[in-house]
Each structure stands twice: as structure tokens, then as C-alpha cells.
Amino acid sequence: MPLPEPIPLAPESAISYNEYVRQAVQAALDDPRPCVSHEEAKHYFALKRAALLQRSKPD
């Protein structure tokens, strides 16, 4: 299921933005893909951070 189209942020679109957020949350809840454990996510992003830090070091 594709995510809803993003709605531009503007003061007059607060109601539309709230509806967009509700739809996005519902889409995430309805997503049939398997969940990722907290530990698995922490490990994945630790690897990403390490790779970015390595790339940002001067030679």
C-alpha cells in the first residue's frame, strides 16, 4: 500500500495535515512486512553511523 501524498505545510492546511498524519500512521500499522526488533534497528543504524564517520574522516 503506497503512503499518502505529502501535503504542503501551511497554517490553513492544519486539518489536512492532521488527516495526512492519521493516514500515514494507519498505513504503517497496516503494513504486512515483518516487524524489525529494536536491537536489530539499533545495530543497523550503528553500522550506518560508523560508515558515515569513516567517510567523513580526512585522509
N, C-alpha and C positions, 0 to 999 in steps of 0.2 A: 504494500500500500504506500503510495507516494505521500510525502509530507505536504501539508497545505502550503500554498504560495505565501511567501512572506508579505506582510502588509507594512507599508511605509509608516514610520513613526511620526505622528503629528498630533497635537493636542485634541483635535476634533475626531481623531480616529481611535480614541481610548477604548471605546466599546468594541470596535472591530479588532483591535489588538488583543483585548481580553478573549474574544472568541477564537482568534488565531492561536493563542496560547493554550486554550482548552482543547482545541483540535489537535495541536501538536502533542500534548500530554496523552490524549486518548490514543493517538496513532502509536506512540511509544508503548503504551500499555497493551495495545492490540498486536504489536509486532510478534510474529511467530518464531523469530530466531531465538536460539537458546540464550539464556542469561549468561553474563560473564561475572565470575566471582570478583569480589573486592580485591583479593590478593592477586588474582590474575591481571586485573586492570592496573594495580599499583606496579606490578613487575613490568608490564608493557610500557607504561609511561616512564618508569625509571630508566629503562633501556633507551627510550627516545631522548630523554634529558641527557643521558650520558653521551649519546651520539652527537647531539647538538652542541654540548660543551666541548667535545673533542674537535668538532668542526670549527668552533669559534676561537680556539687557541691559536695564537700566532706561531708560525713555523720557525 
